[in-house]
Amino acid sequence: TGGREGLQITSPAEGAEYLMERSKPRKLALEVQGPADAQKFYWFVNGRYLGSVPPGKPLFWAPAAGAVTLEVQDDRGRKAQVRCEVKWF
């Protein structure tokens, strides 16, 4: 959710559940919309730094199984987060 900070995670959606096939692993696109003055977005998975991207570019992530909190922060300190779940079969 973006709230008053002005950032909105557009993928994945809050509360989404992803079923991942072990024989066909794939990466999920992490996407955010933010204010025009943002120059870079920094992504975190369960509090651990994942990587950074410029505006308009997704960051691709190979998830592990379990409940996940994804957070993004822009170069001006604004933040947004969503929670989702990844299940493997």
N, C-alpha and C positions, 0 to 999 in steps of 0.2 A: 504494500500500500504506500502511496506517496504522501497523503495527508498534506499538512501545511508546508512541508519541506519542498514541494514542487517536483519531486521525483516519483515516477510510477513504474514499477516493474510490470511489464506487459507479458513476459513469459519467463517462468511458468506462472500460472494463476495461483492465487492464494487457495490453499487446501487441495490442490491438484494431486492426483495419485497416478503414478506412472508405473506400468507393468513392462519390465524389461526382460527380453528373452536371452538367456545365458548364451545360447549358440549364435545369437546375432546382436552382440553389444552395439549400442549406438550412443551418440552424444546428444545432449539436449542443448538447445539454444537459449541462452540467458539474454533477455532484452529489456531495455529500460528507455523510458521517455523522460526527458528532463528539460529544464530551462535553457534558453538559447545561450546563456553565458557559461554553461558547463563545457569544459574542454576535454575532460577525461572522466571515465567511470571505473571505479575499483570494486571488484566483486569478492565476496567472502562467503564461504560455505561453513556453517557451524562455527563461525568465528575465525576460520583460517583463510588467509589470503589466497585467492584463486588466480587472479590476473586482472589486467586493465584493458580497456578498449576506448577508442574515441567515440563521440556521439554518432548514432546511426549504425553502429556495427555490433553484431551479437558476439558474445563470448560462448564458445562451445565447451561443454562440461561432460565428462564421463562419470556418472554418479555411481556411488556404492548404494547398497540396500539400506533402508531405514528412513526415519523421520529426519528431515533436513530443514534448516533455517538458512535462507539465502538473503544476504544483505548487499546492497549496493550503496556506494558513497561517491559523490562527485568531488571534483577538485576544490570545491568551496565548502565542503563539509556537510552538505545536505545528504540525508539518508532515507532509504526505504527498505522494507523487508517483507518477505513472504515465507510461508511454511508450506512444504509439500512432503509427499512420501514416495519413496521408490521401492518397488517390490520386484524381485527377480523370480523367474520361473524356468 
